[in-house]
Amino acid sequence: MVSIAYETRPSDSPYVESVTRGRTVSAASSIRPAESHWHMVFVRQHGDARPLLVGPWSGAGAASWTEDAEILWIRFGLGAFMPRLPVGRFLDTETVLPGAAGRSFWLGGSAWRFPDYDNAEAFVDGLVRSGALVRDPVIGAALQGQPQELSARTMRHRFLRATGLTQGRIQQVERAQRAAALLRGGVSIPDAIHEAGYFDQSHMTRSLKRWVGRTPSWIATRGTAG
């Protein structure tokens, strides 16, 4: 039985990776993989509305939810961050933002209207114009393998400031996510090891158990089942 129905679209904003909306069909729990991106999440349920800052998650863990909740996720691109709310402060946490009135909440000293699936980018643009959200272009360039004329210490500081994680940790998480996606798509375990760049099956197994919370064989046979 499907416990969450959702749809996701990519974003053309340099600050946003994707936007997802969903509805919980039933109460359930599942394994939540590690996540190198942080989110703003807006939950509406039984007349209550809650805005949250969520993640990143430094490892796999458990997640649970109740039924009949409408949820909007804005997944921010790596390198986008709030200078007055450093990402490291909400690593591995869900932080509820204070409400202002009705369908608005407080962030950065201002009241903001709740966004929806179609105007999420306009909401993010407002955050950028106000200075509440900025972006470090070095992060994306470094993750794409472009050489940077910065010391290792400076690079580490900028990654921790903008993402809450080190560059190496992000690369490990994203490699595990890529391997899991390959396995879910029907790629064999030996081919996934090669394509994702692991040394051998035990290397990939350790990585997926740590970052995805499942073994390669479980992912290959069960896919996205909870």
PyMOL commands that place a pseudoatom at each C-alpha (Angstrom):
pseudoatom trace, name=CA, resn=MET, resi=1, chain=A, elem=C, hetatm=0, pos=[0.000, 0.000, 0.000]
pseudoatom trace, name=CA, resn=VAL, resi=2, chain=A, elem=C, hetatm=0, pos=[1.300, 3.466, -0.917]
pseudoatom trace, name=CA, resn=SER, resi=3, chain=A, elem=C, hetatm=0, pos=[1.672, 5.574, 2.229]
pseudoatom trace, name=CA, resn=ILE, resi=4, chain=A, elem=C, hetatm=0, pos=[2.797, 8.811, 0.537]
pseudoatom trace, name=CA, resn=ALA, resi=5, chain=A, elem=C, hetatm=0, pos=[1.619, 10.096, -2.843]
pseudoatom trace, name=CA, resn=TYR, resi=6, chain=A, elem=C, hetatm=0, pos=[3.888, 12.787, -4.282]
pseudoatom trace, name=CA, resn=GLU, resi=7, chain=A, elem=C, hetatm=0, pos=[5.189, 14.486, -7.407]
pseudoatom trace, name=CA, resn=THR, resi=8, chain=A, elem=C, hetatm=0, pos=[8.520, 16.217, -7.962]
pseudoatom trace, name=CA, resn=ARG, resi=9, chain=A, elem=C, hetatm=0, pos=[9.712, 18.713, -10.529]
pseudoatom trace, name=CA, resn=PRO, resi=10, chain=A, elem=C, hetatm=0, pos=[13.180, 20.137, -11.185]
pseudoatom trace, name=CA, resn=SER, resi=11, chain=A, elem=C, hetatm=0, pos=[13.777, 23.839, -10.711]
pseudoatom trace, name=CA, resn=ASP, resi=12, chain=A, elem=C, hetatm=0, pos=[15.414, 26.388, -12.995]
pseudoatom trace, name=CA, resn=SER, resi=13, chain=A, elem=C, hetatm=0, pos=[16.521, 28.443, -9.991]
pseudoatom trace, name=CA, resn=PRO, resi=14, chain=A, elem=C, hetatm=0, pos=[20.266, 28.270, -9.250]
pseudoatom trace, name=CA, resn=TYR, resi=15, chain=A, elem=C, hetatm=0, pos=[19.289, 28.120, -5.569]
pseudoatom trace, name=CA, resn=VAL, resi=16, chain=A, elem=C, hetatm=0, pos=[16.846, 25.193, -5.783]
pseudoatom trace, name=CA, resn=GLU, resi=17, chain=A, elem=C, hetatm=0, pos=[17.442, 21.565, -6.761]
pseudoatom trace, name=CA, resn=SER, resi=18, chain=A, elem=C, hetatm=0, pos=[13.800, 20.461, -6.892]
pseudoatom trace, name=CA, resn=VAL, resi=19, chain=A, elem=C, hetatm=0, pos=[10.297, 21.079, -5.552]
pseudoatom trace, name=CA, resn=THR, resi=20, chain=A, elem=C, hetatm=0, pos=[8.046, 18.263, -4.320]
pseudoatom trace, name=CA, resn=ARG, resi=21, chain=A, elem=C, hetatm=0, pos=[4.480, 18.168, -3.101]
pseudoatom trace, name=CA, resn=GLY, resi=22, chain=A, elem=C, hetatm=0, pos=[2.822, 15.208, -1.486]
pseudoatom trace, name=CA, resn=ARG, resi=23, chain=A, elem=C, hetatm=0, pos=[0.091, 13.861, 0.729]
pseudoatom trace, name=CA, resn=THR, resi=24, chain=A, elem=C, hetatm=0, pos=[0.379, 11.157, 3.352]
pseudoatom trace, name=CA, resn=VAL, resi=25, chain=A, elem=C, hetatm=0, pos=[-2.190, 8.478, 2.601]
pseudoatom trace, name=CA, resn=SER, resi=26, chain=A, elem=C, hetatm=0, pos=[-1.625, 6.499, 5.785]
pseudoatom trace, name=CA, resn=ALA, resi=27, chain=A, elem=C, hetatm=0, pos=[0.571, 6.506, 8.855]
pseudoatom trace, name=CA, resn=ALA, resi=28, chain=A, elem=C, hetatm=0, pos=[3.821, 4.628, 8.263]
pseudoatom trace, name=CA, resn=SER, resi=29, chain=A, elem=C, hetatm=0, pos=[7.543, 4.558, 8.885]
pseudoatom trace, name=CA, resn=SER, resi=30, chain=A, elem=C, hetatm=0, pos=[10.566, 3.753, 6.755]
pseudoatom trace, name=CA, resn=ILE, resi=31, chain=A, elem=C, hetatm=0, pos=[14.319, 4.051, 6.495]
pseudoatom trace, name=CA, resn=ARG, resi=32, chain=A, elem=C, hetatm=0, pos=[15.409, 7.565, 5.565]
pseudoatom trace, name=CA, resn=PRO, resi=33, chain=A, elem=C, hetatm=0, pos=[18.695, 7.807, 3.625]
pseudoatom trace, name=CA, resn=ALA, resi=34, chain=A, elem=C, hetatm=0, pos=[21.403, 10.347, 4.325]
pseudoatom trace, name=CA, resn=GLU, resi=35, chain=A, elem=C, hetatm=0, pos=[20.804, 13.683, 2.608]
pseudoatom trace, name=CA, resn=SER, resi=36, chain=A, elem=C, hetatm=0, pos=[23.468, 16.222, 1.642]
pseudoatom trace, name=CA, resn=HIS, resi=37, chain=A, elem=C, hetatm=0, pos=[20.921, 18.901, 0.691]
pseudoatom trace, name=CA, resn=TRP, resi=38, chain=A, elem=C, hetatm=0, pos=[18.824, 20.871, 3.167]
pseudoatom trace, name=CA, resn=HIS, resi=39, chain=A, elem=C, hetatm=0, pos=[15.120, 21.617, 2.733]
pseudoatom trace, name=CA, resn=MET, resi=40, chain=A, elem=C, hetatm=0, pos=[12.385, 23.963, 3.691]
pseudoatom trace, name=CA, resn=VAL, resi=41, chain=A, elem=C, hetatm=0, pos=[9.292, 21.868, 4.392]
pseudoatom trace, name=CA, resn=PHE, resi=42, chain=A, elem=C, hetatm=0, pos=[5.738, 23.136, 4.793]
pseudoatom trace, name=CA, resn=VAL, resi=43, chain=A, elem=C, hetatm=0, pos=[3.232, 20.798, 6.426]
pseudoatom trace, name=CA, resn=ARG, resi=44, chain=A, elem=C, hetatm=0, pos=[-0.524, 21.374, 6.580]
pseudoatom trace, name=CA, resn=GLN, resi=45, chain=A, elem=C, hetatm=0, pos=[-2.679, 19.012, 8.599]
pseudoatom trace, name=CA, resn=HIS, resi=46, chain=A, elem=C, hetatm=0, pos=[-6.044, 19.352, 10.331]
pseudoatom trace, name=CA, resn=GLY, resi=47, chain=A, elem=C, hetatm=0, pos=[-6.002, 23.147, 10.067]
pseudoatom trace, name=CA, resn=ASP, resi=48, chain=A, elem=C, hetatm=0, pos=[-2.461, 23.446, 11.411]
pseudoatom trace, name=CA, resn=ALA, resi=49, chain=A, elem=C, hetatm=0, pos=[0.433, 24.749, 9.285]
pseudoatom trace, name=CA, resn=ARG, resi=50, chain=A, elem=C, hetatm=0, pos=[4.081, 24.238, 10.171]
pseudoatom trace, name=CA, resn=PRO, resi=51, chain=A, elem=C, hetatm=0, pos=[7.157, 25.561, 8.328]
pseudoatom trace, name=CA, resn=LEU, resi=52, chain=A, elem=C, hetatm=0, pos=[10.384, 23.680, 9.022]
pseudoatom trace, name=CA, resn=LEU, resi=53, chain=A, elem=C, hetatm=0, pos=[14.081, 23.842, 8.184]
pseudoatom trace, name=CA, resn=VAL, resi=54, chain=A, elem=C, hetatm=0, pos=[15.174, 20.223, 7.650]
pseudoatom trace, name=CA, resn=GLY, resi=55, chain=A, elem=C, hetatm=0, pos=[18.524, 18.505, 7.362]
pseudoatom trace, name=CA, resn=PRO, resi=56, chain=A, elem=C, hetatm=0, pos=[21.004, 17.788, 5.955]
pseudoatom trace, name=CA, resn=TRP, resi=57, chain=A, elem=C, hetatm=0, pos=[21.078, 14.250, 7.385]
pseudoatom trace, name=CA, resn=SER, resi=58, chain=A, elem=C, hetatm=0, pos=[24.595, 12.966, 8.070]
pseudoatom trace, name=CA, resn=GLY, resi=59, chain=A, elem=C, hetatm=0, pos=[23.553, 9.289, 7.945]
pseudoatom trace, name=CA, resn=ALA, resi=60, chain=A, elem=C, hetatm=0, pos=[20.648, 6.954, 7.296]
pseudoatom trace, name=CA, resn=GLY, resi=61, chain=A, elem=C, hetatm=0, pos=[17.936, 6.776, 9.954]
pseudoatom trace, name=CA, resn=ALA, resi=62, chain=A, elem=C, hetatm=0, pos=[14.260, 6.187, 10.611]
pseudoatom trace, name=CA, resn=ALA, resi=63, chain=A, elem=C, hetatm=0, pos=[11.414, 8.431, 9.464]
pseudoatom trace, name=CA, resn=SER, resi=64, chain=A, elem=C, hetatm=0, pos=[7.727, 8.250, 10.362]
pseudoatom trace, name=CA, resn=TRP, resi=65, chain=A, elem=C, hetatm=0, pos=[4.622, 10.220, 9.445]
pseudoatom trace, name=CA, resn=THR, resi=66, chain=A, elem=C, hetatm=0, pos=[0.913, 10.405, 10.143]
pseudoatom trace, name=CA, resn=GLU, resi=67, chain=A, elem=C, hetatm=0, pos=[-1.895, 10.269, 7.622]
pseudoatom trace, name=CA, resn=ASP, resi=68, chain=A, elem=C, hetatm=0, pos=[-3.730, 13.107, 5.901]
pseudoatom trace, name=CA, resn=ALA, resi=69, chain=A, elem=C, hetatm=0, pos=[-0.929, 15.687, 5.815]
pseudoatom trace, name=CA, resn=GLU, resi=70, chain=A, elem=C, hetatm=0, pos=[-0.177, 17.906, 2.813]
pseudoatom trace, name=CA, resn=ILE, resi=71, chain=A, elem=C, hetatm=0, pos=[3.544, 18.558, 2.435]
pseudoatom trace, name=CA, resn=LEU, resi=72, chain=A, elem=C, hetatm=0, pos=[5.653, 20.846, 0.254]
pseudoatom trace, name=CA, resn=TRP, resi=73, chain=A, elem=C, hetatm=0, pos=[9.426, 20.250, 0.077]
pseudoatom trace, name=CA, resn=ILE, resi=74, chain=A, elem=C, hetatm=0, pos=[11.847, 22.809, -1.368]
pseudoatom trace, name=CA, resn=ARG, resi=75, chain=A, elem=C, hetatm=0, pos=[15.198, 21.071, -1.813]
pseudoatom trace, name=CA, resn=PHE, resi=76, chain=A, elem=C, hetatm=0, pos=[17.964, 23.644, -2.007]
pseudoatom trace, name=CA, resn=GLY, resi=77, chain=A, elem=C, hetatm=0, pos=[20.974, 23.306, -4.264]
pseudoatom trace, name=CA, resn=LEU, resi=78, chain=A, elem=C, hetatm=0, pos=[24.365, 22.614, -2.733]
pseudoatom trace, name=CA, resn=GLY, resi=79, chain=A, elem=C, hetatm=0, pos=[25.982, 25.956, -1.960]
pseudoatom trace, name=CA, resn=ALA, resi=80, chain=A, elem=C, hetatm=0, pos=[22.743, 27.811, -1.186]
pseudoatom trace, name=CA, resn=PHE, resi=81, chain=A, elem=C, hetatm=0, pos=[22.515, 28.763, 2.483]
pseudoatom trace, name=CA, resn=MET, resi=82, chain=A, elem=C, hetatm=0, pos=[21.119, 31.285, 4.940]
pseudoatom trace, name=CA, resn=PRO, resi=83, chain=A, elem=C, hetatm=0, pos=[23.969, 33.366, 6.422]
pseudoatom trace, name=CA, resn=ARG, resi=84, chain=A, elem=C, hetatm=0, pos=[21.951, 34.147, 9.563]
pseudoatom trace, name=CA, resn=LEU, resi=85, chain=A, elem=C, hetatm=0, pos=[21.041, 30.481, 10.012]
pseudoatom trace, name=CA, resn=PRO, resi=86, chain=A, elem=C, hetatm=0, pos=[24.180, 28.452, 9.259]
pseudoatom trace, name=CA, resn=VAL, resi=87, chain=A, elem=C, hetatm=0, pos=[23.355, 25.015, 7.869]
pseudoatom trace, name=CA, resn=GLY, resi=88, chain=A, elem=C, hetatm=0, pos=[25.457, 23.343, 10.553]
pseudoatom trace, name=CA, resn=ARG, resi=89, chain=A, elem=C, hetatm=0, pos=[23.006, 24.555, 13.188]
pseudoatom trace, name=CA, resn=PHE, resi=90, chain=A, elem=C, hetatm=0, pos=[20.221, 22.347, 11.814]
pseudoatom trace, name=CA, resn=LEU, resi=91, chain=A, elem=C, hetatm=0, pos=[22.305, 19.346, 10.745]
pseudoatom trace, name=CA, resn=ASP, resi=92, chain=A, elem=C, hetatm=0, pos=[20.335, 16.179, 11.597]
pseudoatom trace, name=CA, resn=THR, resi=93, chain=A, elem=C, hetatm=0, pos=[17.394, 18.189, 12.939]
pseudoatom trace, name=CA, resn=GLU, resi=94, chain=A, elem=C, hetatm=0, pos=[13.986, 19.535, 11.987]
pseudoatom trace, name=CA, resn=THR, resi=95, chain=A, elem=C, hetatm=0, pos=[13.589, 23.120, 13.201]
pseudoatom trace, name=CA, resn=VAL, resi=96, chain=A, elem=C, hetatm=0, pos=[10.070, 24.574, 13.345]
pseudoatom trace, name=CA, resn=LEU, resi=97, chain=A, elem=C, hetatm=0, pos=[9.984, 28.254, 12.346]
pseudoatom trace, name=CA, resn=PRO, resi=98, chain=A, elem=C, hetatm=0, pos=[7.775, 30.592, 14.384]
pseudoatom trace, name=CA, resn=GLY, resi=99, chain=A, elem=C, hetatm=0, pos=[4.420, 31.539, 12.922]
pseudoatom trace, name=CA, resn=ALA, resi=100, chain=A, elem=C, hetatm=0, pos=[3.417, 35.130, 12.234]
pseudoatom trace, name=CA, resn=ALA, resi=101, chain=A, elem=C, hetatm=0, pos=[-0.301, 35.085, 11.462]
pseudoatom trace, name=CA, resn=GLY, resi=102, chain=A, elem=C, hetatm=0, pos=[-2.562, 32.888, 9.358]
pseudoatom trace, name=CA, resn=ARG, resi=103, chain=A, elem=C, hetatm=0, pos=[-0.583, 31.536, 6.388]
pseudoatom trace, name=CA, resn=SER, resi=104, chain=A, elem=C, hetatm=0, pos=[2.706, 33.276, 7.177]
pseudoatom trace, name=CA, resn=PHE, resi=105, chain=A, elem=C, hetatm=0, pos=[5.794, 32.667, 9.310]
pseudoatom trace, name=CA, resn=TRP, resi=106, chain=A, elem=C, hetatm=0, pos=[8.851, 34.502, 10.606]
pseudoatom trace, name=CA, resn=LEU, resi=107, chain=A, elem=C, hetatm=0, pos=[12.266, 34.123, 8.964]
pseudoatom trace, name=CA, resn=GLY, resi=108, chain=A, elem=C, hetatm=0, pos=[15.188, 36.528, 9.064]
pseudoatom trace, name=CA, resn=GLY, resi=109, chain=A, elem=C, hetatm=0, pos=[13.215, 39.148, 10.924]
pseudoatom trace, name=CA, resn=SER, resi=110, chain=A, elem=C, hetatm=0, pos=[10.426, 39.290, 8.317]
pseudoatom trace, name=CA, resn=ALA, resi=111, chain=A, elem=C, hetatm=0, pos=[7.043, 37.653, 7.844]
pseudoatom trace, name=CA, resn=TRP, resi=112, chain=A, elem=C, hetatm=0, pos=[6.739, 35.380, 4.784]
pseudoatom trace, name=CA, resn=ARG, resi=113, chain=A, elem=C, hetatm=0, pos=[3.697, 33.879, 3.125]
pseudoatom trace, name=CA, resn=PHE, resi=114, chain=A, elem=C, hetatm=0, pos=[3.644, 30.104, 2.765]
pseudoatom trace, name=CA, resn=PRO, resi=115, chain=A, elem=C, hetatm=0, pos=[4.714, 29.167, -0.778]
pseudoatom trace, name=CA, resn=ASP, resi=116, chain=A, elem=C, hetatm=0, pos=[3.011, 26.548, -2.909]
pseudoatom trace, name=CA, resn=TYR, resi=117, chain=A, elem=C, hetatm=0, pos=[4.151, 24.084, -5.568]
pseudoatom trace, name=CA, resn=ASP, resi=118, chain=A, elem=C, hetatm=0, pos=[3.832, 26.577, -8.421]
pseudoatom trace, name=CA, resn=ASN, resi=119, chain=A, elem=C, hetatm=0, pos=[5.314, 29.705, -6.831]
pseudoatom trace, name=CA, resn=ALA, resi=120, chain=A, elem=C, hetatm=0, pos=[8.192, 28.154, -4.841]
pseudoatom trace, name=CA, resn=GLU, resi=121, chain=A, elem=C, hetatm=0, pos=[10.797, 29.906, -7.004]
pseudoatom trace, name=CA, resn=ALA, resi=122, chain=A, elem=C, hetatm=0, pos=[9.133, 33.289, -6.496]
pseudoatom trace, name=CA, resn=PHE, resi=123, chain=A, elem=C, hetatm=0, pos=[9.290, 32.659, -2.744]
pseudoatom trace, name=CA, resn=VAL, resi=124, chain=A, elem=C, hetatm=0, pos=[12.982, 31.750, -2.997]
pseudoatom trace, name=CA, resn=ASP, resi=125, chain=A, elem=C, hetatm=0, pos=[13.674, 34.845, -5.133]
pseudoatom trace, name=CA, resn=GLY, resi=126, chain=A, elem=C, hetatm=0, pos=[12.185, 36.923, -2.335]
pseudoatom trace, name=CA, resn=LEU, resi=127, chain=A, elem=C, hetatm=0, pos=[14.537, 35.302, 0.173]
pseudoatom trace, name=CA, resn=VAL, resi=128, chain=A, elem=C, hetatm=0, pos=[17.481, 36.105, -2.102]
pseudoatom trace, name=CA, resn=ARG, resi=129, chain=A, elem=C, hetatm=0, pos=[16.460, 39.754, -2.576]
pseudoatom trace, name=CA, resn=SER, resi=130, chain=A, elem=C, hetatm=0, pos=[16.113, 40.190, 1.176]
pseudoatom trace, name=CA, resn=GLY, resi=131, chain=A, elem=C, hetatm=0, pos=[19.572, 38.744, 1.821]
pseudoatom trace, name=CA, resn=ALA, resi=132, chain=A, elem=C, hetatm=0, pos=[18.108, 35.832, 3.790]
pseudoatom trace, name=CA, resn=LEU, resi=133, chain=A, elem=C, hetatm=0, pos=[19.438, 33.331, 1.215]
pseudoatom trace, name=CA, resn=VAL, resi=134, chain=A, elem=C, hetatm=0, pos=[22.794, 33.451, -0.559]
pseudoatom trace, name=CA, resn=ARG, resi=135, chain=A, elem=C, hetatm=0, pos=[24.840, 31.071, -2.689]
pseudoatom trace, name=CA, resn=ASP, resi=136, chain=A, elem=C, hetatm=0, pos=[28.521, 30.138, -2.761]
pseudoatom trace, name=CA, resn=PRO, resi=137, chain=A, elem=C, hetatm=0, pos=[29.355, 29.218, -6.395]
pseudoatom trace, name=CA, resn=VAL, resi=138, chain=A, elem=C, hetatm=0, pos=[32.624, 27.591, -5.328]
pseudoatom trace, name=CA, resn=ILE, resi=139, chain=A, elem=C, hetatm=0, pos=[30.679, 24.653, -3.851]
pseudoatom trace, name=CA, resn=GLY, resi=140, chain=A, elem=C, hetatm=0, pos=[29.033, 23.540, -7.085]
pseudoatom trace, name=CA, resn=ALA, resi=141, chain=A, elem=C, hetatm=0, pos=[32.198, 24.125, -9.100]
pseudoatom trace, name=CA, resn=ALA, resi=142, chain=A, elem=C, hetatm=0, pos=[34.294, 22.044, -6.696]
pseudoatom trace, name=CA, resn=LEU, resi=143, chain=A, elem=C, hetatm=0, pos=[31.787, 19.191, -6.718]
pseudoatom trace, name=CA, resn=GLN, resi=144, chain=A, elem=C, hetatm=0, pos=[31.920, 19.199, -10.523]
pseudoatom trace, name=CA, resn=GLY, resi=145, chain=A, elem=C, hetatm=0, pos=[35.682, 18.687, -10.357]
pseudoatom trace, name=CA, resn=GLN, resi=146, chain=A, elem=C, hetatm=0, pos=[36.683, 22.198, -11.377]
pseudoatom trace, name=CA, resn=PRO, resi=147, chain=A, elem=C, hetatm=0, pos=[40.030, 23.187, -9.796]
pseudoatom trace, name=CA, resn=GLN, resi=148, chain=A, elem=C, hetatm=0, pos=[39.830, 25.947, -7.185]
pseudoatom trace, name=CA, resn=GLU, resi=149, chain=A, elem=C, hetatm=0, pos=[42.669, 28.318, -6.294]
pseudoatom trace, name=CA, resn=LEU, resi=150, chain=A, elem=C, hetatm=0, pos=[41.903, 28.056, -2.591]
pseudoatom trace, name=CA, resn=SER, resi=151, chain=A, elem=C, hetatm=0, pos=[43.689, 26.301, 0.236]
pseudoatom trace, name=CA, resn=ALA, resi=152, chain=A, elem=C, hetatm=0, pos=[42.318, 23.035, 1.595]
pseudoatom trace, name=CA, resn=ARG, resi=153, chain=A, elem=C, hetatm=0, pos=[41.524, 24.802, 4.867]
pseudoatom trace, name=CA, resn=THR, resi=154, chain=A, elem=C, hetatm=0, pos=[39.560, 27.545, 3.110]
pseudoatom trace, name=CA, resn=MET, resi=155, chain=A, elem=C, hetatm=0, pos=[37.648, 25.011, 1.010]
pseudoatom trace, name=CA, resn=ARG, resi=156, chain=A, elem=C, hetatm=0, pos=[36.724, 23.024, 4.111]
pseudoatom trace, name=CA, resn=HIS, resi=157, chain=A, elem=C, hetatm=0, pos=[35.488, 26.176, 5.842]
pseudoatom trace, name=CA, resn=ARG, resi=158, chain=A, elem=C, hetatm=0, pos=[33.355, 27.179, 2.859]
pseudoatom trace, name=CA, resn=PHE, resi=159, chain=A, elem=C, hetatm=0, pos=[31.826, 23.711, 2.524]
pseudoatom trace, name=CA, resn=LEU, resi=160, chain=A, elem=C, hetatm=0, pos=[30.968, 23.564, 6.221]
pseudoatom trace, name=CA, resn=ARG, resi=161, chain=A, elem=C, hetatm=0, pos=[29.504, 27.082, 6.137]
pseudoatom trace, name=CA, resn=ALA, resi=162, chain=A, elem=C, hetatm=0, pos=[27.359, 26.475, 3.036]
pseudoatom trace, name=CA, resn=THR, resi=163, chain=A, elem=C, hetatm=0, pos=[26.407, 22.809, 3.427]
pseudoatom trace, name=CA, resn=GLY, resi=164, chain=A, elem=C, hetatm=0, pos=[27.141, 21.727, 7.000]
pseudoatom trace, name=CA, resn=LEU, resi=165, chain=A, elem=C, hetatm=0, pos=[29.182, 18.843, 5.553]
pseudoatom trace, name=CA, resn=THR, resi=166, chain=A, elem=C, hetatm=0, pos=[32.671, 18.323, 4.166]
pseudoatom trace, name=CA, resn=GLN, resi=167, chain=A, elem=C, hetatm=0, pos=[33.222, 17.892, 0.450]
pseudoatom trace, name=CA, resn=GLY, resi=168, chain=A, elem=C, hetatm=0, pos=[34.273, 14.277, 0.977]
pseudoatom trace, name=CA, resn=ARG, resi=169, chain=A, elem=C, hetatm=0, pos=[31.139, 13.467, 2.969]
pseudoatom trace, name=CA, resn=ILE, resi=170, chain=A, elem=C, hetatm=0, pos=[28.899, 14.945, 0.249]
pseudoatom trace, name=CA, resn=GLN, resi=171, chain=A, elem=C, hetatm=0, pos=[30.675, 12.920, -2.428]
pseudoatom trace, name=CA, resn=GLN, resi=172, chain=A, elem=C, hetatm=0, pos=[30.272, 9.709, -0.419]
pseudoatom trace, name=CA, resn=VAL, resi=173, chain=A, elem=C, hetatm=0, pos=[26.552, 10.323, 0.099]
pseudoatom trace, name=CA, resn=GLU, resi=174, chain=A, elem=C, hetatm=0, pos=[25.949, 11.171, -3.551]
pseudoatom trace, name=CA, resn=ARG, resi=175, chain=A, elem=C, hetatm=0, pos=[27.883, 8.130, -4.766]
pseudoatom trace, name=CA, resn=ALA, resi=176, chain=A, elem=C, hetatm=0, pos=[25.751, 5.891, -2.535]
pseudoatom trace, name=CA, resn=GLN, resi=177, chain=A, elem=C, hetatm=0, pos=[22.584, 7.544, -3.824]
pseudoatom trace, name=CA, resn=ARG, resi=178, chain=A, elem=C, hetatm=0, pos=[23.733, 7.017, -7.404]
pseudoatom trace, name=CA, resn=ALA, resi=179, chain=A, elem=C, hetatm=0, pos=[24.491, 3.348, -6.752]
pseudoatom trace, name=CA, resn=ALA, resi=180, chain=A, elem=C, hetatm=0, pos=[21.066, 2.885, -5.151]
pseudoatom trace, name=CA, resn=ALA, resi=181, chain=A, elem=C, hetatm=0, pos=[19.390, 4.544, -8.142]
pseudoatom trace, name=CA, resn=LEU, resi=182, chain=A, elem=C, hetatm=0, pos=[21.252, 2.221, -10.513]
pseudoatom trace, name=CA, resn=LEU, resi=183, chain=A, elem=C, hetatm=0, pos=[20.156, -0.847, -8.550]
pseudoatom trace, name=CA, resn=ARG, resi=184, chain=A, elem=C, hetatm=0, pos=[16.540, 0.340, -8.440]
pseudoatom trace, name=CA, resn=GLY, resi=185, chain=A, elem=C, hetatm=0, pos=[16.712, 0.838, -12.197]
pseudoatom trace, name=CA, resn=GLY, resi=186, chain=A, elem=C, hetatm=0, pos=[17.655, -2.797, -12.780]
pseudoatom trace, name=CA, resn=VAL, resi=187, chain=A, elem=C, hetatm=0, pos=[21.430, -2.484, -13.090]
pseudoatom trace, name=CA, resn=SER, resi=188, chain=A, elem=C, hetatm=0, pos=[23.188, -5.574, -11.751]
pseudoatom trace, name=CA, resn=ILE, resi=189, chain=A, elem=C, hetatm=0, pos=[25.242, -5.360, -8.558]
pseudoatom trace, name=CA, resn=PRO, resi=190, chain=A, elem=C, hetatm=0, pos=[28.601, -5.914, -10.391]
pseudoatom trace, name=CA, resn=ASP, resi=191, chain=A, elem=C, hetatm=0, pos=[27.749, -3.220, -12.939]
pseudoatom trace, name=CA, resn=ALA, resi=192, chain=A, elem=C, hetatm=0, pos=[26.600, -0.810, -10.214]
pseudoatom trace, name=CA, resn=ILE, resi=193, chain=A, elem=C, hetatm=0, pos=[29.916, -1.346, -8.384]
pseudoatom trace, name=CA, resn=HIS, resi=194, chain=A, elem=C, hetatm=0, pos=[31.783, -0.370, -11.555]
pseudoatom trace, name=CA, resn=GLU, resi=195, chain=A, elem=C, hetatm=0, pos=[29.565, 2.547, -12.579]
pseudoatom trace, name=CA, resn=ALA, resi=196, chain=A, elem=C, hetatm=0, pos=[29.472, 4.109, -9.112]
pseudoatom trace, name=CA, resn=GLY, resi=197, chain=A, elem=C, hetatm=0, pos=[33.222, 3.721, -8.657]
pseudoatom trace, name=CA, resn=TYR, resi=198, chain=A, elem=C, hetatm=0, pos=[33.427, 1.282, -5.750]
pseudoatom trace, name=CA, resn=PHE, resi=199, chain=A, elem=C, hetatm=0, pos=[36.381, -1.074, -5.247]
pseudoatom trace, name=CA, resn=ASP, resi=200, chain=A, elem=C, hetatm=0, pos=[34.310, -4.209, -4.760]
pseudoatom trace, name=CA, resn=GLN, resi=201, chain=A, elem=C, hetatm=0, pos=[30.961, -5.461, -3.443]
pseudoatom trace, name=CA, resn=SER, resi=202, chain=A, elem=C, hetatm=0, pos=[31.929, -5.207, 0.228]
pseudoatom trace, name=CA, resn=HIS, resi=203, chain=A, elem=C, hetatm=0, pos=[32.930, -1.575, -0.310]
pseudoatom trace, name=CA, resn=MET, resi=204, chain=A, elem=C, hetatm=0, pos=[29.565, -0.766, -1.903]
pseudoatom trace, name=CA, resn=THR, resi=205, chain=A, elem=C, hetatm=0, pos=[27.672, -2.736, 0.746]
pseudoatom trace, name=CA, resn=ARG, resi=206, chain=A, elem=C, hetatm=0, pos=[29.300, -0.786, 3.595]
pseudoatom trace, name=CA, resn=SER, resi=207, chain=A, elem=C, hetatm=0, pos=[28.580, 2.489, 1.825]
pseudoatom trace, name=CA, resn=LEU, resi=208, chain=A, elem=C, hetatm=0, pos=[24.921, 1.743, 1.087]
pseudoatom trace, name=CA, resn=LYS, resi=209, chain=A, elem=C, hetatm=0, pos=[24.249, 0.455, 4.595]
pseudoatom trace, name=CA, resn=ARG, resi=210, chain=A, elem=C, hetatm=0, pos=[25.730, 3.635, 6.066]
pseudoatom trace, name=CA, resn=TRP, resi=211, chain=A, elem=C, hetatm=0, pos=[24.267, 6.224, 3.708]
pseudoatom trace, name=CA, resn=VAL, resi=212, chain=A, elem=C, hetatm=0, pos=[21.101, 4.594, 2.338]
pseudoatom trace, name=CA, resn=GLY, resi=213, chain=A, elem=C, hetatm=0, pos=[20.308, 2.244, 5.233]
pseudoatom trace, name=CA, resn=ARG, resi=214, chain=A, elem=C, hetatm=0, pos=[19.894, -0.816, 2.984]
pseudoatom trace, name=CA, resn=THR, resi=215, chain=A, elem=C, hetatm=0, pos=[22.103, -3.502, 1.458]
pseudoatom trace, name=CA, resn=PRO, resi=216, chain=A, elem=C, hetatm=0, pos=[22.606, -3.679, -2.336]
pseudoatom trace, name=CA, resn=SER, resi=217, chain=A, elem=C, hetatm=0, pos=[20.613, -6.914, -2.568]
pseudoatom trace, name=CA, resn=TRP, resi=218, chain=A, elem=C, hetatm=0, pos=[17.684, -5.391, -0.648]
pseudoatom trace, name=CA, resn=ILE, resi=219, chain=A, elem=C, hetatm=0, pos=[17.635, -2.358, -2.939]
pseudoatom trace, name=CA, resn=ALA, resi=220, chain=A, elem=C, hetatm=0, pos=[17.926, -4.491, -6.059]
pseudoatom trace, name=CA, resn=THR, resi=221, chain=A, elem=C, hetatm=0, pos=[15.015, -6.758, -5.083]
pseudoatom trace, name=CA, resn=ARG, resi=222, chain=A, elem=C, hetatm=0, pos=[12.766, -4.335, -3.197]
pseudoatom trace, name=CA, resn=GLY, resi=223, chain=A, elem=C, hetatm=0, pos=[13.474, -1.048, -4.939]
pseudoatom trace, name=CA, resn=THR, resi=224, chain=A, elem=C, hetatm=0, pos=[11.830, 1.947, -3.268]
pseudoatom trace, name=CA, resn=ALA, resi=225, chain=A, elem=C, hetatm=0, pos=[9.572, -0.089, -1.004]
pseudoatom trace, name=CA, resn=GLY, resi=226, chain=A, elem=C, hetatm=0, pos=[9.597, 1.099, 2.608]
for i in range(1, 226): cmd.bond("trace and resi %d" % i, "trace and resi %d" % (i + 1))
show_as sticks, trace
zoom trace
